[in-house]
């Protein structure tokens, strides 16, 4: 066996590894039967359930030199919980399939379990089972379920001309954090909480390592009459375009509404210049680019009737217009392009 203070996955049997993971996972308020059997049992009092799935692949979605297991667990849970919330549902349970190489430290895996638990606990969701396998790289596949609590699901397809366009959550932090890490302008040790108003660079790094989604805002939006909604995982412009096409409407984003996001991102943009200094205009352009196209913040973009009172956490960022379907910024074609695409298109 390797150093007993930090055993590797290959030093344990599958049963031994699971025995270290299971006690760390939250049960969840809807769980009838949790891990340990052939399948879990989760209550679905509404008679329907929301289901979504997402996968994180090492060196595609995260790098172990930056991300600990707790970071990856939190990111994997958040990506799925945000999709459930974007339907107007309350997240209830996750199942997690995990592929790990034999030379991975066991404490990285238990850290992942703690990260999953930390993201699930605030909304009462449980981690109720999954699968474990060996492989050459770490792969984390999560399937999440949610309860609509008697409400109709909020889809991408209901926005109408005259609706307000609103957003809940952070903009651009994750993209800025990735840029900082990739350029060597910051390290994981610099990370602070995403709501840290003092260390803006550290907040960006934390926003990439552990994005925080406004999960309770999804059901609140549904109760407030949201006509359409989606999780912004691939960038505001790209995902606004998806809402526009699904609804057959135009969407206009007001740049001034993103000014607080741009100001918050400016220290990160400055830190990426030669000698950690860039021209003010160039820094502002980079910050606006992150706010418009940066992915993996997992905020919620929603349309509401024009006379609706926005629920807590949402702010107006634009308006819904008659077709043709598409996205503009201040009435014009966006000056930036981008957003995440898994296949580069």
MIBA-811972 format. One record per residue: residue in one letter; x, z, y of N, C-alpha, C, CB in turn. Coordinates in steps of 0.1 Angstrom, whole numbers, plus 5000, padded with zeros to 4 digits. Glycine has a CB too. Layout:
AXZYXZYXZYXZY;...
//
This chain:
X500950004988500050005000500950005012499050125000;X500349945023501149945036501050085042500549845045;X501650095054501550225061500150285061502050195076;X500050395056498750465054498050485067498850585046;X498850495078498150515091497450395096499250565101;X497750275091497150155095497050055083497850085107;X496150085073496049995062495449865065495150065051;X495749765057495249625059494049605050496349525056;X493249505053492149465045492449455031491449345051;X493649385028493949365014494349495006495149265013;X494449605013494749725007493549795001495449815016;X492349745005491049805001490249714993490349855013;X489449774984488349694977487249664987487849764965;X486449564984485249534992484349654994484449414986;X484149734983483349854984483949954993483149914970;X485249964993485950065001485850025016487350084997;X485949895019485849845032484449865038486349705033;X483449835030482049855034481749995036481149795024;X482350085028482150225030482650275043482750305018;X483650205049484150245062483350185073485650205063;X482650075070481850005080480450065082481749865077;X479750085071478350125071478050245080477850145057;X478850355079478550475087478550445102479450585083;X479250345106479450315121478250235126480750245123;X477450175118476450085122475150155126476149975112;X474450115137473250185141472050145132472850155155;X471150235129470050205121469050125128469350335116;X468750155140467650075147466350135145467749935143;X465550125156464150195155463150115146463650205169;X463449995144462449915135462849905121462349775141;X464049965117464549945104463750035094466049985103;X463249975083462650045072463650075061461449965067;X464449975058465449995048466749925053465049935034;X467849995054469049945060470049895050469750045068;X471349885053472349825044472449905031473649825051;X472849825021473149885008472349834996472950035008;X471249754999470449694989470749544990468949734991;X469949464982470049324982469649264995469249264971;X468749325002468249285015467749405023467149175014;X467649385036467049495044465549475046467849495058;X464949575051463449565055463349615069462549645045;X462749525077462649555092461149535095463549465100;X460549635102459149625106458949515116458749765112;X457849445115457449345124455949365128457649195118;X455649465136454249505139453549395146454249625147;X454149305153453549195160452949095150454449135170;X453449085138453148985129453948855130451648945131;X454748855140455748745142457048805145455348645154;X458148735144459448785148460248665153460248855137;X461148695163462048605169463348605161462348635184;X463948495158465148495151466148395157464948455136;X467448425158468448345163469748375156468548365179;X470748285157472048305151473148245159472048245136;X474348295158475448255165476748285158475548315180;X477748215160479048235152480248245162479248135141;X481148335160482448335167483548305157482648475174;X484348215161485548175152486848205159485448025149;X487748265152489048305158489748175163489848375148;X490348185175491048085182490247975187492148025173;X488847985185487947895191487147965202486947835180;X486648085198485848165207486548295212484548205201;X487648335205488348455209489748445203487648585204;X490648525208492048525203492448675201493048465213;X492948705189493248845186494348905195493648855172;X495148825201496148885210495548935222497248775213;X494348895225493648945237492549045233493048835245;X491849015222490549085219490749175206489448975216;X490449295208490349385197489049375189490449535202;X488949435178487749425170486449475178487849505157;X486649575186485549625194485049525204485949755201;X486049455210485649345219484849235212486849285226;X485349195201484649085194483349125189485549035182;X483149245184481949295179480849305190482049435173;X481349345202480449355214480049215218481049425225;X480949125218480648985223479648915213481948905224;X479948935200479048875190477648925190479648895176;X477549055192476149115193475549065206476249265193;X476249075217475649035230475148895230476649055241;X475848795225475448655225474148645218476548575218;X473848715207472648705200471548785206472848745185;X471848905210470848985217470248915229471349125220;X471148845237470648785249469748665245471948725257;X469948595234469048485230467648545227469648415218;X467648665220466348725217465648765230466548845208;X466348825239465848865252465348745260466848945260;X465948635259465548515267464248465262466648405265;X463748495250462448465246461348565250462448455230;X461848665257460848765262460648875251459548705265;X461548885241461348975230462349095231461548905217;X461949195224462849315223463649305211462049445223;X465049305212465849295200465649415190467349285203;X465549385177465249485167466349505157463949465160;X466949395153467949405142468949285142467249415128;X470149315136471149215134471549215119472349235143;X471949105114472649095101473949025105471849025090;X475049065099476349015103477148965090477149125110;X477648845091478548795080479948785086478048655075;X480848845078482248855084483248795074482549005086;X484048705079485148655071486448715077485248495072;X487348765069488548835074489748795065488348985074;X490848775071492148755063492648885057493248685071;X493348885047493849005040494849085049494548975028;X495549015058496549095066495949155079497649005070;X494549145080493949205092493849355090492449145093;X494349435100494249575099492749625097494849645111;X492549725089491249775087490649835099491249885076;X491449895108490949945120490449845130491950035127;X490849715128490249605136488849585131491149475134;X488649595118487249575113486349685117487349555098;X486849805116485949925120485749915135486650055115;X486749875142486449855157485349755159487749805163;X485349645151484249545153482949615150484449425143;X482849695140481549765138481149855149481649855125;X482149925155481850005167481349915179483050085171;X482049805180481549715191480149665189482549595192;X479849625177478449585174477449705177478249555159;X477849825173476949935175476849965190477550065169;X477849955198477849985212476949885220479149975218;X476849765215476049665222474549685218476449525219;X474349725205472949735200472249865205472949735185;X473049975206472450105209471550105221473550205211;X471850045232471050055244469650005242471649995256;X469449905233468149855231467449895218468149695232;X468149985211467550035198467549945187466150075201;X468449835187468549745176469549795165469049605181;X469149765153470049815142470849695136469149875131;X471949735130472749635122472449665107474349645125;X471649585101470949625089471549555076469549585089;X472549475077473249415065474049295069472149385055;X474349215059475149095061475949065049476049115073;X477149005051478048965040479448975044477748815036;X480348985034481749005037482548915028482149155035;X483548845033484348745026485748735031483648605026;X486648695022488048675027488148525032488948705016;X489148505040489448375046490748375054488248325054;X491048255059492348245066492248295081492748105066;X491048305086490848345100489648425101490748225110;X489548505112488348585114487148505119488648705124;X486048515112484748445116483648555116484448325106;X482948565127481848655128480548585130482148765139;X479648585121478348515122477248625122478148415110;X476448615133475448715135474048645136475648795148;X473048705129471648665130470948785136471048615117;X470148755147469448865153467948835153469848875168;X467148945152465748935152465149015164465148995139;X463948975168463249045179461749055178463648985192;X461149145185459749175185459149125198459449325182;X458149035197457448995209456449095215456748865207;X456149195207455349305212453949255217455949385222;X453449155210452149105214452048995225451249215218;X453248965231453248865241453548725236454348905252;X453248625243453648495240455148475242452848385248;X455848405234457248375236457448295249457848295224;X458448325257458848245269459848145265459348345280;X459448015266460347905261461047845274459547805253;X461747745271462447665282461447565288463647595277;X460347545282459547425285458347455295458947375273;X458247575301457047605309457147595324456547725305;X458347575329458547575344457747465351460047555347;X457247505363456347415370456847395384454847465370;X456647275390456947255404456347365413456547125409;X457147425422456647535430457047675425455147535431;X457547675413458047805407459347845414458347795392;X459647975415460948025419461848015407460848175424;X463147995410464247995400464948125402465147875401;X465048215392465748345394466748365383464648455394;X467648465386468748495376468948645375470048415380;X469148685363469548825361470848835354468448905353;X471748915359473048925353474248885362473148855340;X475348875355476648835362476848685362477848915356;X477548635372477948495372479448475373477148425383;X479948405364481348365365482448455360481648325379;X482048585357483048685353483848635341482448815351;X483048595331483748565318484748445319482648525307;X484248345327485148225329486348265337484348115336;X486248345347487348385355488348475346486948465367;X487748565338488548645329489348565319487648745322;X488748465313489448375304490548305311488448275298;X490348255323491348185331492548275334490748125344;X492248405337493348495340494148525328492748625345;X493548545316494248575304495048455300493248615293;X494448335300495148215296496348185304494148095296;X496248215317497448185326498448295326496948165340;X498148405319499148525320499048595333500448475317;X497948575341497848645353497248785351497048565363;X496748815339496148945336496348965321494748965341;X496149085316496149115302494949195299497449195298;X494649215286493549295281493649435287493449295266;X494849485289495049625294494549635308496449665293;X494349525315493849525329492349545330494249405336;X491649535318490149525318489549665323489649495304;X488649655332487749765336486349735332487949795351;X485449815336484049775334483649665342483049895336;X482649585338482149465345481549505359481249385337;X481149625360480549675372481449745381479349765369;X482749735378483749805387483949725400485149815379;X483649785411483649715424485049725430482649775433;X485949805424487249825430488249735424487749975427;X488349725411489349635405488649505400490049695393;X488549405409487749285407488449205396487649205419;X489749195395490449125385490149185371491949115387;X490249315370489949385358488549365353490349535359;X487649365363486249345359485949205353485349365372;X486749105358486648975353487148965338487448865361;X488249035336488849035322487849105313490149115322;X487249215318486249285309485049195307485849415316;X484649115317483549025316483748925305483248965329;X484948885303485248785292485348865279486548715294;X486048975278486249045266484949105261487249155267;X484149165270482849235266481749205276483149385265;X481249085276480149055286478949145284479648905284;X478349185295477149275295475949185299477349395304;X474949175290473749105292472649195297473349025279;X471749145305470649215310469449215300470149165324;X469649285289468749265278467249315281469249345266;X467149415288465749465291465049375301465849605297;X465849285308465249205318464449095312466349135327;X464749055299463948955292462548985290464548915279;X462249105283460849145282460149175295460749265273;X460949225305460349245318459949115325461349325327;X460749015323460348885328459048825322461448785327;X458948845309457748805302456548875307457948825287;X456649005309455549085314455149045328455849235314;X456148995336455948955350455448815351457248975358;X455248745340454648605341455648495341453848595352;X456948515337457948405337457348285330459248455330;X457548175335457048045329458047975320456547955340;X459348005322460347955314461548045315460747805318;X462448045305463548135305464548085294463248285303;X465848115297466848095287468148175290467247945286;X468948195280470148265281471248175286470648325267;X471848205297472948125303474248155296473048145318;X474548085285475748105277476747995280475448105262;X476247875285477147765286477347715300476647645278;X477047805310477247765324475847745331478047645325;X475747785343474547785351473947635352474647845364;X474847545356474347405358473947345344475447325364;X474747365334474447305321473147365316475547325311;X472947495316471747555311470547535320471947705309;X470747525333469647495342469147345338470047505356;X470047265335469647125331468847125318470947045329;X469147215309468347225297466947265300469047325287;X466847365309465447415313464747305320465547535322;X465447225329464747115336464247015327465747055346;X465146975317464746865308463546905299465846825299;X463647035294462547085285461247095293462947215280;X461247125306460047145313459647015321460247255324;X460546915321460246795328460146805343458946735323;X461046895349461046925363462446905369460447065366;X462546915382463846925388464047065391463846835401;X465347105392465747235395466847235406466347315382;X466547305417467547305428468147445429466847265441;X469447455428470147585429470647595444471347595419;X470347715450470847735464472147805464469747825471;X473147735468474547785468474647925475475547685474;X473947935486474048065493473648185485473148055506;X472748165475472348275467473448315457471148225458;X474448235456475548265447476748325455476048145439;X476548345468477648395477478248525472477148405491;X477348625468477948745463478748735451476848845461;X478448635442479248615430480548555434478448515421;X480548455443481748395448482748495454481448285458;X482148585462483048685469483648775458482248775478;X482948805448483448895437484548825429482348945428;X484448695428485348615420486648575428484748495414;X486648595441487748545449489148615445487548575463;X489148745442490448805439491048745426490248955436;X490148705416490648635404491248505408489548625394;X490548425416491048295420492348305427489948225429;X492548405436493748415443494948455433493648525454;X494548535423495648575414496148465405495048685405;X495448355405495948235396496848145404494748165391;X497048165417497848075424499348105422497548075439;X500248005426501648035426501948155434502447905431;X502748245428503048365435501848455437503748345448;X500748425429499548495430498948485444499748645426;X499048365450498448345463498048195463499448375474;X496848165467496348035469495648025482495347985457;X495547905487494847875500493447925499494947725504;X492847975510491548035510490447935505491148095523;X490547815510489547715506489647685491489747585514;X490847675486491047645471490547765463492547615468;X490747885467490247995460488748005460490848125466;X488147975471486747975472486147865463486247955487;X486747745463486247635455486347675440487147515457;X487447745436487547785422486447885418488947845419;X486247985427485248085425483848025424485348195436;X483547935433482247865432482047795419482047775444;X483147725415483147655402482847745390484447585399;X483447865390483147965379481648005380484048085380;X481148035392479748075393478847965389479548115408;X479147845391478247735387478347685373478447615397;X479547695368479747625354480347725344480747515356;X480747845348481347935338480347985327481948055345;X480747985315479848025304480148165299480047935292;X479348215290479448335283479348465291480748345276;X478548455302478148575309476848625303477948545324;X476148545297474848575290473848645300475148675279;X473748595312472648625321471448545317473048605335;X470348585323469048515320468648435332467948615316;X468348305330467748215340466348195337468548075340;X465448225347464048215345463348155357463448355343;X462148095354461248045364460048135365460847895362;X459548165377458448245379457448175389458848385385;X456148205388455248145398455748185412453848195396;X455448095421455948105435455548235442455547995443;X454448295438453948415444454248535436452448405447;X455048525426455348635417456348735423455948585404;X456148865420457148965424458148965413456449105426;X459448935416460448935406460749075400461748875412;X460849085387461149215381462549265384460949205366;X462749385383464049445386465149375378464049595382;X466249355385467349285379467449135382467349305365;X466349075386466348935389466448905404465048865384;X467148795408467248755422466948605423468648795427;X466348565433466048425435467348355437465148405447;X467548235430468748155432468348005435469648165420;X467047975435466647835437465147815435467447745428;X464847695433463347655431463247545421462847615445;X462047535417461647425407460847315415460747485395;X461247195413460747075420460046985411461847005428;X459246895416458746785407459846705401457746695415;X459646635390460646555384461146445393460146495371;X462146365389462746365375463546485372463546235374;X463646505359464346625354465746615357464146635339;X466346725362467746725366468046845375468146605373;X469346865378469746985386470446935398470647075377;X470146995410470846975422471247105428469946895432;X472247095437472647215444472447185459474247255441;X471647275465471247245479470747105481472447275488;X469947055472469346925473470246805470468846915486;X471446825466472346715463472946735450473446715474;X473546625445474246625432475346735433474846485428;X475546815422476546915422477946855424476546995409;X478746925432480146885435481046925424480546945447;X480546995414481447035402480646995389481747185402;X481446975379480846945366481447045356481246795362;X480847055345481347145335480347225328482447235341;X480847335322479947415313480547395299478547375314;X480247495291480847495278480047395269480747635272;X480847315261480247235250481147245238480147085255;X480547275227481347305215482247185210480447355204;X481747065214482446945209483046865220481446865201;X483046925232483846865243483146755251485046805238;X481846735248481046625254480546665268480046575246;
//
